[in-house]
């Protein structure tokens, strides 16, 4: 692992993070590129070695984090602030390098509870992981 690159990413994340979706520390640390269509949220990022587990492949926690971000951001854009109530992740392929893309979409939008699905795809179009999530709308005061 190149400690200089990790230190630079950490410093940039601290210096550029703010409150708000896509601007918080972890989003900046992992260089998440977040975009939207009317019905989807897509999160892209490049795998870096500091994201590895001891087996030297992308850590499952990083995968779960990005999957959750894609669904949570879609909720925020379409229905308003929401929190993850439950998430199930299925890991299908180990990854060491490359750009990964997660695209989230609603399975069902409810008044208070919504159900979403997201898939993480590698550069060759293979599914790395997929998740379903249940999100509860946050009541604004």
N, C-alpha and C positions, 0 to 999 in steps of 0.2 A: 504494500500500500504506500502510495506517495503521500507522505505526511504534509508536504508543502501544499499540495492540491487540496487536501482535506482541510487544512488550516485556512486556506484562502476561501473555500466554500463556506466554512463556518463563519469567518469574518464577514463575508458578503451577506450571509443570511442575517446575522445580527444587525449589520448596518442598514439593511434594506427592508427589514420586516416592519409591518404595521398591523393594526387591527384590520380585520376584514378578510373576506374570502380570497384565497390565492395570494395573500400578502403576508401571511403569518410565517413564523420561523421555519417550521418543518417544510412548508411548501417551497420556501426559498432555499433551504439547505439541499433539498433533493432536486432543485431546478425543475419543478413541475410546470409544464406548459398546459394551461387550462383554457379550453374553448367550448363554445356552446352552439347548438342549433336550437330550433324551437323545442325539440323533444329529447335532446341528448346532451350529455356533458362528456367531453373527451379530455383525458389527462394523458400527456406524453412525457416521458423522461428517458434519459440514458442511464443504463446500468453502470455503476462505478464500483470499483473493488472495495471501497469502504462500506458498501451496502451488503457485503457477503456475510454468510454464516461460516462456521468453522469448516464446512465442506467446500468452501470457496465457490459457492453459487449464491445467487440473490436470496437474501433472507426472507423467509415466509412472512415475518412481521412487516417488512417493507412492502411486500406484495399486498398484504391485508390492508395496510395503511393507505396505499394508493387506490385500491378498490373502494375503500370506504370514502375517501375524498371524492372520487368521481360521483358516487351516489349522493353524498351529502351536499355537494355543490349543485347537483341537478335539483335536489329538493329546494334549496335556498332560492334558486333562480325561478322555479315554477310555482311552488306553493308557499314559499317563505321559510324562515328558519325552522330546522327540524333536527332532532337528535337520533342517533342510532339506538334502536331498542334491541335489535338482534341482527347478527350477520353470520352467514354460513359461507365458508370459503372452500373451494375444491382446487387443490394444486395438481396440475396435470403435466408440467414440464419444467425441468430445472433450466435456469438461464444464467450465463456468465457475462455476456456482453450484448451490446446492441440497444436499439431504441425500442421501448415498449409502449403500447397504446392501450388505454382502458376507455371503454365507451359504456356509459350508463344510460339506462332508459327505465321508464316506469312500467311496471306490470299492472299496477292498479293504484289510482289516486283516490284516497278516501278523504273524508272531512277532517279527520284527526290522525289517522294511520295510513301510511302509504307503503307500497311494496315495490322494490326495484330490483334490477338485475344489472350486472356489469361483467364484462369480459376483458381480460388482459391478453393482448395479442403481440407476438413477436414480429420482427421484420419480415419473416417468411410467411406470415399469416397463420401460424400455429397458435392454438390456445395455450397460454401459460397457466392461467387460473381463471376461475369464474366465481362470482359471489352473488348471493341474493341477500337482500337486506330489508328489514322492517324499520321504518322511520316514523317517529311521532312528531307532529307539528308542535312547535313551541308557541304557547299562548303569549301574545304580546301584551304588555301591561300599559 
